Amino acid sequence: MKILKGYVKNHYRPEASMIEMYIVEESIEFCSEYMSKANPIGLPANSWHYRRSTSKCLRGVNIVSKYRLEVLQTHLYILNNTDEVIPYIEAHKAIVKANNPRQAEKWILMEHNRTLMPWFKDVVLKD
């Protein structure tokens, strides 16, 4: 009875208050037991956890996955900072500007960045 008396928060309706607090406590106990047994959702399972018997040690291995946009931006950055590619870049900018003479300089640069890699690949494969 002492535990049930401790549940009373509203002295005008003690029975309702006791029932409400009892249900809350039971719900919390059920959820905490369920959560301790359940697998976390959305978190990848460690691959090493299932392959403990293999001879290779995976400690210290960092697997990094990049989105395609990041890879393309990195590739474009490397191309723009390579001396051997500078003549090709200038030629491509001239082609983009010749095809779109009325466009603003910012648009030409964005179009150049968007179309440089496929154009460069075609030119290099032809050479």
Buried (B, 14 or more C-beta within 10 A) or exposed (E): EEEBEEBBEEEEEBEEBBEBBEEEEEEEEEEEEEEEEEEEEEEEEEEEEEEEEEEEEEEEEEEEEEEEEEEBEEEBEEBEEEEEBEEBBEEBBEEBBEEEEEBEEEEBBEBBBEBBBEBBEEEEEEE
